[in-house]
């Protein structure tokens, strides 16, 4: 963005400087209700009103945007406050989830280790045989 601004501003400044150099002869300037006449260089007759218009226009735009800048500043502050609250709530929720996970882990019944089986019992059938009477 800075390069675009300089690309546009630099040629305008060069043209204004060349204009000022080329138009140095004095011109009579009369302001209607006043009886006096002033002799001003030609470049001042053109460039001073342009500069004054630029400054006045910039001031009008700046003053017109005060309401919107104030609104943006308020909303930015509110947004920062809400983001802080959201982060705090996320931390609290994460702490609650971790506490619930720990409680659930403690409440889970532990499995009894498998009992040792004697080697002689390993080969026996799972269902006892019916005894003959």
N, C-alpha and C positions, 0 to 999 in steps of 0.2 A: 504494500500500500504506500509505503514511504517513497518507493521509486516512481510510482505513478504520479504522486503529488509533485515530486521534483521534475519529472518529465513534462508536466503541464506548467509548472510555475516558472521554471528557468527560461523558456522561450518568451513568456509574457514579460518577464523582467528585462530581457535583452531588448525586446521591441520598445518597452517604455524608456529605457536608457537611450536608445537610438533616437527616439522621438524627442526626448529632452535635449539631446545634443543638437539636433537639426532645427529646433524651434526656440532659439534663445532671444530672438529680437523682441523688444517690448511691444505690448499691445495695450491700447487704452481700454480700461474696464470701468464702466459706469453702472452703479446700482440705482435703479430708477428713482426711489423717493429721495435719495441723497444727491446733493448738488455736486459733490466732488467726483473727480475722475482720477483713477490710479493707473499707473503704467506698470504692468506686470509682464514677466517673461511669458512667451506663448505656451511653453510646456506647463507652467503653473496654472494657466487658465483652463487647461484640459485635465491635467492629472490631479489637482487638488479636489475638484468636484467628484472625480472618480473615487479617490481615496476616502473622501467624506461619505459618499454613498455606500462604499464597502463597509466602513466602520458602523454607520447608522444601521444598515441592513443586518450586520452581524449582531449588533446589540438587540435589535428587535427580535431576531430569531432566538437569541440566548434567553431574553426575558420571557418570550413566549413558551419556552420549554421548561421553565422553572417548575411548573406544576407536575410535569411528567418525570423530571429528575427526582423531585421529592417523593413521588409515588414509587418510583423504582427503588429509591433508597429505603423506604419503609418496607416494601415487599422483600427486598434483599435481607433486611434485618429479621423479618418474620421467617424467611426461609432458613436462615442460619439457626434461629431458635428451634424451629421444627426439626431440622436435621440433627441438632444436638439431642433433642428429646427422643427422636427415633433411634439414634445410636445407643442411648441409655436404655431404652426399652428392649432393644436387641440384646444388649449385654445381660439384662435381667432375665430375659427369656432363656438365653443360653445357660445361665447359672441355674435356673429352675429345671431345665431339661437335664443338665448334668446331675443335679441333686435327685431327680426322679429316677434316672438311670442307676445311680448308686443305690437308692432305696430298693429298686426292683432287683438289683443284683443281690442285695443282702436278704431280701425276702424269698428268693428262689431257693427251694429245698436242694440241698446238696445230695448228690447220688452217693449211695454207699459203695465202697469199693467192692468189686466182685470177690466173693469168698473163694478161698483156695479149695480146690477139689483134689482129693487124694487120687493118686494114679490108679488105684484099683477100682474106683468108682467111675472112671472115665469110660471104660469099655462096657459098662452095663447098659442095657437098653433103657430108654427114657421111660417106657411104660412097664411097670412090673408085670411079670408073667403071672398068669392065673395058676393058682395052685390046684393040683388034682385032688379030689377028695376021695 
